Amino acid sequence: MSKNNKIRLKIRTILSSILDISDREIGEDFSITTSKSWDSLKHLNIIFSLEEVFGIQFTDNDMENMTSLLNIETAVQKKLKSHD
C-alpha cells in the first residue's frame, strides 16, 4: 500500500468514527454538504483527531477549507511534506 493510500485510509477511518458512518459512505465527493452528520462540533473533532494521528497542526485557514475528503487529504499531505 502506498503512503498516500495509507493516509487516505487513516482519514477515512477518522471521518467514519467521528461521523458515526460506514467508510463505504465516504466517496470521492464526500463533504460537509453531502453528509447529514457533519456539523461544526464534529468538524472540530475531525481536525483535532487528524492533528493527533498525524502529529501536525492546522492553521485557522486550513481548518476553514477542510470541508471535503479531497481538501482534507490535500491539507494533511501538505503538512506532512513540510515536516519531512
Buried (B, 14 or more C-beta within 10 A) or exposed (E): EEEEEEBBEBBBBBBBEBBEBEEEBBEEEBBBEEBEEBEEEBBEBBBEBBBEBBEBEBEEEBBEBBBBBEBBBBBBBEBBEEEE
